Amino acid sequence: MSRLVVVANRVPDPRERGATAGGLAVALKDALARRDAMWFGWSGATAQETGATPNEVQAGRTCYATLDLGEADYRHYYRGFSNDALWPVLHYRLGIARFAREDWIGYRRVNAAFAAALAPMLRPDDTIWVHDFHLFLLAGELRALGCRQRIGFFLHVPFPPRQVFLGLPNADAVLHAMAAPDVIGVQTEDDAENLRGALIGTGEPEAATRVGAFPIGMDAAGFASLAARRFRTREVAQLRESLAGRALAIGVDRLDYTKGLPQRIAGFGKLLQRFPRHRGKVTFLQVAAISRGDVATYRALRRELDEAVGRINGQYAEPDWGPIRYITRAVARPTLAGYMRLARIGLVTPLRDGMNLVAKEFVAAQDPEDPGVLVLSRFAGAAVELDGALLVNPLDPDDIAEALDAALTMPAEERLARWRGMDTAVRAGSAAIWARRFLAALEDAPLPDAGTAGGDGAAPPIGITPPRPALRAAQPRAHRARRAS
Ligand code: GDG
């Protein structure tokens, strides 16, 4: 079996495998365990200049090869073009996107620098799998350097309709670059249709035929047994006792403006306003772990949530009951699994989400004898598979309130029937199956034409930035600083 080369913005620390590993590391565990592999990308640290020679650490059959990012590249490639421009545009939020030409230049520079550092490490029969929007240009850059291995690309977040995507400066250049991989994977058929339309509109009709939907999953059986075990622990017992017989609604998200948190809290407030019979009978626990805390938009979101939670608690709390419990620290995954099993309602209402694994985790965590109800945004990719959920418009607090009321009053047989269908769907689409499906499609794809840099249908070079002399210099380790992801 050929070596698998995974390329992603962030490379996990091999010492952190297991409980603290990130989502992608967990999702790829099965694929990486089966063969020799290399994981290439950013170390998570910054230095004066972006490194040219990766630092390599071998752990089992996987080599972790990382580059530090230069301070300017961190600002322009990561915070700028990736987080301030691409993230909002891909989530249909043109109005809050911020564009700067230097960010685009930095994005191109880092994609080119990653390709230049990776190309000499590649073996002729490697299978290369590039992940996510930080690295839209990487496959094209590798092709321009003469790489003829199979390259797959998977986008974890949504792809919007062409007219929305065109709001991104240099959208056409990005689309031409996105045409380079042999298989271009997205989460849902809607995303696939949007991306095909964008590629066709930009003059890449052949690439549109290489786009497919590969919905990501999670290890439902493993999460179910984790939840069942943790349910019996002291910390879950403490939460249960503190509820004093009240129903628990739970939300678990990174604190991000795509997750619909202000609207969700407003929806819970509407429930208490419009359906007074639930006052004092339900507690909402929202875990919203802070991410990208150094970015202004995220600081503003925190202030907005602090105020909204305070307002509702101030209005409805009783001396022995507070409606909303709100935690901005990360909670350990096993503990979350136990909490989810305790909850009567899972409240998952992103404004847009590629998939949303929390929805699947909530389903997997439920007690098969007495499952809870999932209230789910119709704009999460997970809504396609989880049709037993109460689907809501996450922008409409009244719709959320009505779904919460329906969930709190739903008869046990209906809860069970809805959950059974969802549990079957979640178990049928594990992360391992997702990775196998994608890699099978990639390994079935015809090899790119030998003898040409780009191969059939590959992107025309979008302006290859040769590595700057500074990029070739040894990394000044003294300036390394850890960055949050
Ligand atoms: C991107 C796409 C797509 C959350 N808070 C805590 C915590 N989490 C865990 C959840 C879940 C994961 O983080 C979040 O995954 P999501 O899928 O919900 O969302 P994104 O992070 O935005 O991921 C998304 C995904 O990629 C995969 O393709 O589904 O659409 O945006 O596993 O449980 N984990 C712990 N503490 C927390 O406080 N331990």
Boltz pocket constraint, residues with backbone or C-beta under 6 A from the ligand:
constraints:
  - pocket:
      binder: B
      contacts: [[A, 19], [A, 23], [A, 156], [A, 157], [A, 216], [A, 252], [A, 253], [A, 254], [A, 287], [A, 288], [A, 289], [A, 329], [A, 330], [A, 331], [A, 332], [A, 333], [A, 336], [A, 353], [A, 354], [A, 355], [A, 356], [A, 357], [A, 358], [A, 359], [A, 361]]
      max_distance: 6.0
